[in-house]
């Protein structure tokens, strides 16, 4: 090393002060970069500034005390340097310096993208409440309705929305379906009885685990136990204080430093992460302070440290001296809850409290937020994740429904809990004192210093949000982002291919034509728990909750939507697997999606669709309920036209299709002889020529006229096509218009059902207050 520095200094002496060198160039040997402090000091004494290999800074007028990242090089690159450094490099490549440098090069984990903040965030200000409060701004009637949505007849206890009925047959159905198409070798790899059985058993076991857990919680009286006590002074069971975390990039660096230690994972989870939250909150950013806290003898909060823990601490201390603090950055997460006493598993933590929003009001609030952001031209950023969905259990007498709890302004300690991909707590829907609520309980025994966390399970359709939401939980199961990304093109394939706009419109027409729901409709609604709550205000009338107040057409239409969601549930896994197989054929490094993963994705997609359907249905129900209040009845959204109306609109009326067509042809300059030819078509249909509009009151005459209109439209279409082919005097533009009109007539002639959209009375909801 001394020889290398001497040679390098000789080269520096020939340079003028004020220059900027790029690390890794011929003037800065890579081997010296590993000893960056020596290189920086020598260069600085000669008035030369060092910059990273990505390029020089814009203003080379300041000293760089440390580099943001210690650039690392593979063994091949090290050996490929200038020949005169080869002996030295050969000696160093197996040293601690080289090994630690290689750690940074090989680390491709997600990293926090914002500038490194070394101070904790300010404490969040909110009003502490002891029970749900209905959101502000609602009239008394809507407040009462929202409170009624919270009530339940279910017995006190934990209730989940997992469905086992038909799930096994659904999964097995699509798996058997894809087996029929597995004729190539790649298909054989994923299509076998073992994969099907493994997926089925896994789903059954998960369902049984959830059921067993809830029975244990109910039997042990968890809900009757007092909530965990907390304060900001550190005198209770839980300490509400600033918390810190590490991203996957930092965790990966630490794991590589501890490589070879049998208990490295235990050290990270049970010692290092605890120390991060027990060290002075103003020094939480400092990896050096955390390691020093772990090395502090007699620290009562951590307890006695085994020898292997101290060995891990020594390795981290040495790595820190070589790589520096920027290789082990710790970031602030906000204010969280840290255990000051051991807490047992299945302990009642608290209820997740906040302002209660009916589903329709939550939609209005989101619309208001988007309008405000657009008006003030606010930049898109990560939203606050203080809201939570409360799903009414499907086995509740009123069925499935949605409520939203917003803890941004009014809440309790539960809203301070951070996200973790390996959480220490979970949130479940419970029935408590005849009301639905969200209970937070511990999943395992917790030691002093462990943070109370839960999985946010939040989903976004914004790729920008997903990439910016870097997770700081530091757990071994960290996904890299605390958001799930839901808007992938492959997830829309089934929908785009099988559920076009015309298909959905036809479904609505059929629903409007049904006199009553059939047995399949009733079974489908009951299977998904769509009893009364899902229909919102529409099912509540004359102080009663009943599905009979929901219009027949709406029940039939929703049943059709749910049947399609079930179809997509079966088809989506097939689409995902086939898509992965296509990519695997192009690139063998892309793995084929296994059965169990595809099945879970299909189930999750179905759950999202059902929630979206329920939320939209609440908005629809509110509009229709207001229509019932003002008009005394609810019209169908589409009215099917009778034969008489169709004949008048297509042929006989003053503003009929045929009359408008003739007027358009004259306006376009169609020669009179051709116009007479087209008008002569009517002479071939005496029924239409002699029938008056008043005769349409007779159903028989109307039916005959409707049949003759279809034939007349086709004849008129043929005449336009003849004009197109035979009349050379007409300009090309006019002839093309004739062809377009002929195609339009063909569509009208073969249309069986004509509809007219109904109009509903508009109204204004109470204003929504948006807080910046």
Secondary structure as GFF3:
##gff-version 3
##sequence-region A 1 772
A	DSSP	alpha_helix	2	12	.	.	.	ID=ss1
A	DSSP	beta_strand	20	22	.	.	.	ID=ss2
A	DSSP	alpha_helix	30	33	.	.	.	ID=ss3
A	DSSP	alpha_helix	36	45	.	.	.	ID=ss4
A	DSSP	beta_strand	49	51	.	.	.	ID=ss5
A	DSSP	alpha_helix	75	79	.	.	.	ID=ss6
A	DSSP	three_ten_helix	83	85	.	.	.	ID=ss7
A	DSSP	alpha_helix	86	92	.	.	.	ID=ss8
A	DSSP	alpha_helix	96	106	.	.	.	ID=ss9
A	DSSP	beta_strand	127	128	.	.	.	ID=ss10
A	DSSP	beta_strand	133	134	.	.	.	ID=ss11
A	DSSP	alpha_helix	140	150	.	.	.	ID=ss12
A	DSSP	beta_strand	157	158	.	.	.	ID=ss13
A	DSSP	alpha_helix	167	179	.	.	.	ID=ss14
A	DSSP	alpha_helix	185	190	.	.	.	ID=ss15
A	DSSP	alpha_helix	193	219	.	.	.	ID=ss16
A	DSSP	three_ten_helix	222	224	.	.	.	ID=ss17
A	DSSP	beta_strand	230	231	.	.	.	ID=ss18
A	DSSP	beta_strand	238	245	.	.	.	ID=ss19
A	DSSP	alpha_helix	248	257	.	.	.	ID=ss20
A	DSSP	alpha_helix	264	267	.	.	.	ID=ss21
A	DSSP	pi_helix	268	272	.	.	.	ID=ss22
A	DSSP	alpha_helix	273	278	.	.	.	ID=ss23
A	DSSP	three_ten_helix	281	283	.	.	.	ID=ss24
A	DSSP	alpha_helix	287	294	.	.	.	ID=ss25
A	DSSP	alpha_helix	307	323	.	.	.	ID=ss26
A	DSSP	three_ten_helix	325	327	.	.	.	ID=ss27
A	DSSP	beta_strand	331	339	.	.	.	ID=ss28
A	DSSP	beta_strand	348	351	.	.	.	ID=ss29
A	DSSP	beta_strand	355	358	.	.	.	ID=ss30
A	DSSP	alpha_helix	359	375	.	.	.	ID=ss31
A	DSSP	beta_strand	387	392	.	.	.	ID=ss32
A	DSSP	beta_strand	401	406	.	.	.	ID=ss33
A	DSSP	beta_strand	410	411	.	.	.	ID=ss34
A	DSSP	three_ten_helix	413	416	.	.	.	ID=ss35
A	DSSP	beta_strand	418	419	.	.	.	ID=ss36
A	DSSP	beta_strand	425	432	.	.	.	ID=ss37
A	DSSP	beta_strand	435	442	.	.	.	ID=ss38
A	DSSP	beta_strand	453	454	.	.	.	ID=ss39
A	DSSP	beta_strand	458	460	.	.	.	ID=ss40
A	DSSP	alpha_helix	463	468	.	.	.	ID=ss41
A	DSSP	beta_strand	483	485	.	.	.	ID=ss42
A	DSSP	three_ten_helix	489	492	.	.	.	ID=ss43
A	DSSP	alpha_helix	493	498	.	.	.	ID=ss44
A	DSSP	alpha_helix	501	513	.	.	.	ID=ss45
A	DSSP	alpha_helix	519	527	.	.	.	ID=ss46
A	DSSP	three_ten_helix	533	539	.	.	.	ID=ss47
A	DSSP	beta_strand	540	541	.	.	.	ID=ss48
A	DSSP	beta_strand	544	545	.	.	.	ID=ss49
A	DSSP	three_ten_helix	547	549	.	.	.	ID=ss50
A	DSSP	alpha_helix	552	586	.	.	.	ID=ss51
A	DSSP	alpha_helix	595	631	.	.	.	ID=ss52
A	DSSP	beta_strand	638	640	.	.	.	ID=ss53
A	DSSP	alpha_helix	643	647	.	.	.	ID=ss54
A	DSSP	pi_helix	648	652	.	.	.	ID=ss55
A	DSSP	alpha_helix	657	667	.	.	.	ID=ss56
A	DSSP	alpha_helix	672	679	.	.	.	ID=ss57
A	DSSP	three_ten_helix	680	684	.	.	.	ID=ss58
A	DSSP	alpha_helix	686	690	.	.	.	ID=ss59
A	DSSP	three_ten_helix	693	697	.	.	.	ID=ss60
A	DSSP	alpha_helix	699	726	.	.	.	ID=ss61
A	DSSP	alpha_helix	732	749	.	.	.	ID=ss62
A	DSSP	beta_strand	755	757	.	.	.	ID=ss63
###
